[in-house]
Amino acid sequence: MHISGHTRLLGLIGTPVDHSKSPQMYNYCFQKFNQDFAYFAFDVNADNVEKALHSLKTLNFRGANVTMPLKNAVIPFLDKVSPAAKAVGSVNTIVNDDGVLTGHITDGAGYTLNLKTGGVSVKGKKITLVGAGGVASAIMIQCALEGVREISVFNLKDSFWSRAEANVKAICQCVPGVKITLDDLGDKDLLKREIADSDILSNATRLGMAPF
């Protein structure tokens, strides 16, 4: 990896981060595509968030990715927050534009961009979404901002249910023109009907993330 006096820094903040493959991935891409950046992982806990963000400005970082447990904790110390990040109360990417730190949530944008590369737009469509956590919320708000007609959300009616209701309510308040419903994943008949009536079906649960 080539380092020069012009090299801009990027990084990952959160804890723990020693297992992260992001530095290898990003630095490989920077080298392959001749981008003058260097990416590092920084172990930062909630007590040091403000200092860490101040350092991004002081050292002229181009930006940073944010992982747990800081996705919510960084928000009070940012200069700006994107509409999507504000709606879901979570940030996973910070961009530094000449000392102005803006927080973004990129999961939803990645979701809709992936659909677009396959020739699918969410505008005017109905989506059935399984899951109502952080990633699902990011997908909901991004689709709402891009003009989706309706989102039918299914989640287990467990201890997380009240949080799921709050997530849906916050997004509906942010983009009142979209219809979002939340139903129990245990209602298989309703799930089948909603899937049959939808243009897009997506899984935003942790299914497949854990070993069998």
HELIX and SHEET records of a PDB file:
HELIX    1   1 SER A   22  LYS A   32  1                                  11    
HELIX    2   2 ALA A   46  ASN A   48  5                                   3    
HELIX    3   3 VAL A   49  THR A   58  1                                  10    
HELIX    4   4 ILE A   75  PHE A   77  5                                   3    
HELIX    5   5 PRO A   83  VAL A   88  1                                   6    
HELIX    6   6 ASP A  107  THR A  117  1                                  11    
HELIX    7   7 GLY A  134  LEU A  145  1                                  12    
HELIX    8   8 TRP A  161  CYS A  174  1                                  14    
HELIX    9   9 LYS A  188  ALA A  196  1                                   9    
SHEET    1   A 6 PHE A  37  ASP A  43  0                                        
SHEET    2   A 6 ARG A   8  GLY A  14  1                                        
SHEET    3   A 6 GLY A  63  VAL A  66  1                                        
SHEET    4   A 6 THR A  93  ASP A  97 -1                                        
SHEET    5   A 6 VAL A 100  HIS A 104 -1                                        
SHEET    6   A 6 LYS A  80  VAL A  81  1                                        
SHEET    1   B 4 LYS A 179  ASP A 184  0                                        
SHEET    2   B 4 GLU A 150  ASN A 155  1                                        
SHEET    3   B 4 LYS A 126  VAL A 130  1                                        
SHEET    4   B 4 ILE A 200  ASN A 203  1                                        
END                                                                             
